[in-house]
Amino acid sequence: MLRLFAENQPVQNLRMRLPTDFFDSVWVTGLLLAGTALVISMSTLESTRLGVFIGIGYLAVVFTFLKPKFLFYLFLILIPVGGTAFVDQSILPLPGAKPLNLLALVVIVTTFVHKGGAGRIPKGALPFAVVTLGLFALSFAASLPHLDDINAASVTKLDMDRYILSAFLKPVIFFIPFFVILRAFSKENDVGAVLGALVFSTLVLSLMIAFLYFKGGAPRGMRETADVYRLVLGSHRNELGTFYILAVPAAIARMYTRRNLTSVLSTCVILMSLALLYSRSAYFAVLFAIAVQLFLTKRMKWLPIAAGAVSIILLIWPTTLERASTGIGAGDADTLLAGRVAGLWVPLLREYASDPSALLFGRGRYAILSTEIVGRGGILQVDHPHNMFLEMVLDAGILALAVVMIFYFRILRQTYRAVRKGSETAFHDYHCAVLAALVGYLVSGMTDRSLFPRYDNGFLWALWALAMRMNLFVEERSRERSDAHPVPD
């Protein structure tokens, strides 16, 4: 890469010789680090106008000198910091004219205008997208009559237009990675590039979390720290934890495949920042995903090493152990789950059980806010049920949950079979990482997350698309081997 600069190659040749994986490029990594510094500074200083001008220039450089795919990488990198002042403020006097929204529009246009990279669409991908977005649209439409109930529980009061923008169009933006990967990423070496972007994005988030944690000297208490994260990053710690659940297996897979200092250090920073997040669901889901990954890659001998690393982190930050062990010694599930069983899930299910229509078809997005028991104050004061499966039942009905889970388990089964069949492929570690992350996400859904598109699961749709794409790679390789060595009659 450095030789390219020494030879003073023209820009056109430079573009043609750029590596697929931007982590291996000093040129691109420098640009991304500059963007990272910009996001951090704008988040802490809140100098939006300066951020706009620098951000436009930064985007112009990426768009001009690099391949169109790097716009998509930039989009992935900005998703976890979508709640910061820099990304979450409009830069034009138009509704929804925020940097991430505008970048998403550019990504979509660039992806479908650019003719390179298009490949065969995996079987089942389009039905998966239609079901996911169709159920989301139907659930949103069913929520419109309950806008008053939603506004009553919200600090920001939304009229119909703003509700459509914030509760429907904005979440759909985070489903874009699914379409972009299926449309523009059709080569095996694209897998490492996309996962590298997810890892880099999580590394950016981790650096910001570490900065906020240690800013001001002595570490704060858990609640105060969580409030700081929410104030600056615009997200609850459990929402931030979702990015770790989906990206940590990819970071570990990069250590296996790259075996360099960069991949090791980036993984260490990510795991240490996860410890500072104080999200119990993220702790256990990440550990579960790592265990699944070690099993799939037949590296269970690494389990003691992983346990040792966890022990070191707990010794360095005892508050992490305190948070992770909350409720474990109580002896009952309700205490372990912060009172959600008796104080949230059971009362909601009882109300829905008395209304067969609501149980079958749901009551629309944010249905929990329009339930009678919430109106009476008979459950925990929350705006979502803290269980993505229950949320789907409340919002879209048990039939919708059954349809979605059929799709999920079918794809997971296909992915597991492809992982076993494609153990000799160059992307096998990445394949295992994607499967482990998806399983970890589903397990974590017992206490939070969502099956609908939203800000914190933007990585999820990228991983579903990658799983389908890699399954197709394995299928095509198997077919090629069969054609090359036909079975004699």
N, C-alpha and C positions, 0 to 999 in steps of 0.2 A: 504493500500500500504506500509506504513512504517512497518507494522507487517511482511511483507515478508522479509525485511532486518533483522529484529530482530530475526527471526527464522532461519536465515542463510540457506535458501532453496537452493538446487542445481539449476544450470542455467536452466536445462530443465523444472523444475517445475515453475521457475520464468517466462519462456516464455509462458507456458500454462496459467498462471494466470494473464497475462497482460490485462489491461482493453482495451476495443475496442476504446474508446475515449481517445486519448493521453493527452488531456487537463486535465484529471483527474489523471494523473500519474506523481508523483514527479520525478520519474526516467527518463521518456521520456521528460518531460518538461525541466529538467535540461540539457539533451543532446541538445535539440532544442535551448535553450537559449545560450548554448555554441557555437552552430553553428551560431546563430544570431550575437553574439559578434565577431565571426570570420569574417563574411561577412562585418560587419561594419568596422572592423579594416582594412581588406584588401582593402575595397573600398576607405578608406581615406589615408592609408599609401601606397597602391599599391605594397605591398611586395608579388608579385605573387608566387615566389618560396616557401616562407614560407607557404603561403596559400595552395599551392598544397599538401605539405606534411601533414599539419594538416588536410586538407580536406579529404585526402585519409584515414587517421586514423579515422577521425570522421565517414566517410561512412562505414568503416570496422566495427566499433562498432555497428552502427545501423543495418547493415546487419547481423552481427553475433548473437547479443543478442535479436533482436526484430523480429517480424513477417515480412514477405516480404512486407506487405502492407505499412510498415513505409518507405520503399524506395520511394513509390509513394507519401507519405506525404512530404517527403523531396523534391521531385521533385516539388510539388505544392508550397512549401515554397520558393524555389529558383526562381520561374518564375518571380515575380515582380522585383527581383534584377538581372535579367538576363543581364542587360546592364552595370553592375558594372565591374570594372577592374578585380575583382577576378573571376567572372563567365564568362566574355566575352573574355578571353584570352586563346589561345590554350596552353595545358600543354604537348602536344606531337608534334613532328615535322611532323604532318599530317594535311591535310586540314579539318577544322571543328572539331578538337579534343579539344573542349571546355568542361569544367566540366558539364554544363547542357546537352549538346548533348550526352556525354558519359553516364551520369546518365539516360537519357531517354532510351538509348539502353539497359542498365541494367534493367530498369523498365519493358520494353516490354518483354525481355527474361524471367525475374523472374515471371511476371504475367502469361505468357502462359506455362511456365514449371511447376509452382506450381499448383497442382491439386485442392487444397482446395478453396472454395468460389464460384465456378462456379455455375451459376443458369440459369434460363430460360431467354432468350433474349427478351426484350419487343418488341411487334409487331410494326413495322415501324422503328425500330432503325437502322437496316442495310441499308434499302433504304435511310434513312436520311444521313448516312455516305457516301454512294455511290454517292448521288447527290452532297453533299458538296465538297467532295474530287475530284469527277469527274469534276465538273465545275471549280474547282480551277486548276486542271491539264490542262484542255483544255484552260483556260484563260492564264495560264503560257506559254503553247506551242505557243499560238498565239502571245505572246509578244516577242518571240525570234528574229523575224526579226527587231524589234525596239530597240535592245540592244544599238545601238549607241545613240539613243535619250535618253535612260535611263541613259547611262554613261555621256552624256553631262550635265545632271542635277544633277549628283551625285559627291560628293567630292572624293569618292573612285571609281576608274575605275575597272570594273570587266570584266575578260575574260569569255568565255562561261561556263567553269567548275565552276568557283567561283560564277557565276550568278545562276547556277542550285543549288549549295549548299545553298546560302544565300537567294534566292528568292523563292525556291520551297521546298527543303528538310527541311530547318530550320523551316519555318512556319508549315509544316506538323507535326513537333515534338509537337507543342502546341495543336494538335488535339488528342494526345495520351490519355489524361484523359478520353475522351469519351469511347474509347475502354477498358481501364483498369477498369473503373467503371462497365461497362456492363459485363466484364469477371470475375472480382474478388470480386465485392461488391454486394452480392445478399441477404443480411440480413437487416432487418429494422434498427438495431442499427448501421449499417455501414453509414447510412445517416448522423447522427450526427458527426461521426468521420471525414468524408470527409469535411463537412461544417466547422468543427472545424479546420481542416488544412487550409482551405481558410481564416478563420478569423485570425488564427495565422500568416499566411503569410502576410496578410494585416497589422497586428500589427507590424510585423518586418519592413515592408515598412514605416509604420507610425513613428516608433521610429527613423528610418534613416532620414525621412523628418524633424522631429522635431529637431534632432541633427544638421542637415545642416542649418536649419532656424536660430537657436539660436547660432550657432558656430560663435565666433568672437565678441560676445557682442550684440550691437544694431542691431535690425532687418534691413534687406536691403529693397530696393524698390522691387516692383512686378517683373519687368523685370530682375533685377539683381538676385533675388531669383530664378526665373525660369531658368536662365542661370546656376546657381549653381546646381540645380536639374539635369539639362541635362548633365552637365559636369561629375558629380559624378555617377548619377544613369543611365546615358546613354539613357534617355527617355524624351520626351516632357511632360509637365504637364498634357495635355489632355490624353495622353496614360497612365500615372500613375493614372489619375482619373478613368479610366475604371475599375481598380481593386476595387476601392471603390464602384462604381455603382453595381458591381456584388457581393461584400462581405458584405456591410453594412447591408442589410436585414438579412443575416445569423447571424451577430453579435447581432442584436436586437432579433432574434429568440432564440439565446443562453441565452440572459437575461431572456426571458420568461420561458424557460425550466429549466435552471440551477439555477437561482435566488441566485447566490452567488457573492461575492465581485470581484472575478477574472473576471467574465463575464461582470460586470458593468464597472469596470475600463478599461478593454480592449476596450469596446465599446466607452467609453469616449475618450480614447487616439486616437482611429481611427477617430472619428468625429472631434476632435480638430485638428488633423493633416490634415484632409481634408480641413479644413478652411485655413490652411497655404499653400495649393497647388495652389490657385489662378486659378482654372479651373472652368469657369462659367458653362460649359456643365455638369461637374461632380456635381456641387452644385445643379442645378435644377433637374438633373436626379435622384440623391440620394433622394432629397426631394419628388419627384414624386413617387419613388419606396417605400419610407416609407409610404406615404399616401395610396398607393395600399395595402401595407402590413397591415396597420391598418384596412382598409376596409375588407380585406379577413378574418382577425382574429377577426373581430367584436370588435375591441378595439378603435373605433374612439374617445372615451373619453380621450385617451392619446394624441390626437392632440394638445390641449392647452399646455401640458407638452413639446411636441416636439417643438412647437413654442417658448416656453419660453427658451428652451435650445439653439435654434438658436439665439434668442435675446441676450442671455448671451455671446455667441461666438462672435457676431457682436460688442458687447460693448467692449470685450477684445481686438479684433483685428479689428479696424475700416477699415483697408485696405481691409479686406475681403468684407465688405459692399460696399466699393468703386468698387471693382472688380465685384461683383455680380450685381450691379445696372448699370454697364456700358451700355449705349445705351437705357435704359428703358424709359427715359423721352424724347427721341428724336421724338417719334411719328410715326416712320416708321420702317418696318421690316428690311430693308437693313442696317440701322444704328445699330439696335439691333443685327444683325447677322454679324457684322464686315465687311459689304460690300460684303458679299458672294453672295447675290441674283443677283444684277446687275453686279458685278465684276467677277463672277465665274460661277454660276449655269446657268443663262439664256444664256450667250454666248456659253457655252458648249452644252447645249440642242439644240440651234439653229444650231450649226455645225452638230450635229448628226442627226437632223431632215432632213437635206439636203442629208443624206446618209442612205437610208433605210437598207442596209446590215449591216452597223455599228450599227444602232439603234436596229436591231433585234438580232444580234449575238456578238456585241462588237468588240473591237480591241486588246484584250489581257491585261494582267496585266500592271498596270501603264500606261494605255492608254492615260491618260491626258497629259503625257509628249510627246506623238507623235502627238497631235492634231495640226492643222494648226494655231489655235488662240494662242496657247502657243508659237509656233515658231515665231509668229509676235509680241509677248509680249502684246497681247490684253486683258489679264486677270490678276488677282492677281498672283504674283509669288509664286506658291505653287507646291508641288509635289503630292498632292492628293486632291480630290474635296471637302473634309470636309463634306461629306454626304455619308453614306455607301450605301444608295439605289441608288444614282446617280453613285457612284463608280461601283456598280454591273452592271448598264446599260452600262457605258463606257467600262468596261473590258470584260463582258460576254454577254451583250445584255439584252433587256427588257424581252425576253422570259425566260432567266435564272432567272431574278429577280422574275418573276411570279411564276416559279416552286419553288424557295426557299421560297417565302412568303406563298405559299400554304402549304408547309410542316410546316413552323413555326406556322401559325395560326391554323392548324389542331392540332398540339401538344399542343399549348396554350389552345385551346378549351377543349381538353381531360384533360389537367391538371386542368383547372378551374372546370370542372365537377367532377373530382376526389377529389379536395379540398373540394367541397361542400358535396360530398358523404362520405368522410373520415374524417369528423369533430371530430370523437371520437378516431381517431388513435393517438398513442403516438408521431408520427412524424408530426402531423398536422401543428404545427408552422413552422417546417422546410419546409414543402410542400408549405405553403403560402409564405415563404421567397424566395424560389426558383422561384416561379411564379412571385412575385413582382420584383425580380432582372432581370428576363428575359424581363418583360414588360419595366422596366426602361432602360435596354440596348437598346431595339428597339426604344424607344422614344429618347434616346440620339443620336441615329444614324442619326437624322436629321441634326446634326451639325458636326459629326465626326464618328470615329469607322469604322469597316469593317465587312462584312458578310463572308469574307474569313478568314481562319485560319491565325493568326499572333501572335506575342509575347504578345501584351497587352490584347488579348481576350482568353488566355489560360483557364481562369476560366469559360468562357462562355460554352465551350464544356463539361466541368464537370457538369455544371448546367443543360444542356439539357439532359445529361445521367441520372442525378439524378431525373429530372422531369419524364422521361419515367419509371425509376425504381420504383419510388413511385406510379405512376399511376398503375403500374402492381401490387404493393402491395395491393392497394385499390381494384382493380379488383379481386384479389385472395381472399381477405377477404370477399368481397360481395358474391363470389361464394360459399365460405365455409358456410356462413350464410344461403344461399339458400338451400344448401345440407342438413344442419342440421335441417332446418325448411321448408320442402317442402310444397308447396301450395296443399291442398287436392283437388281431382277431384270433 
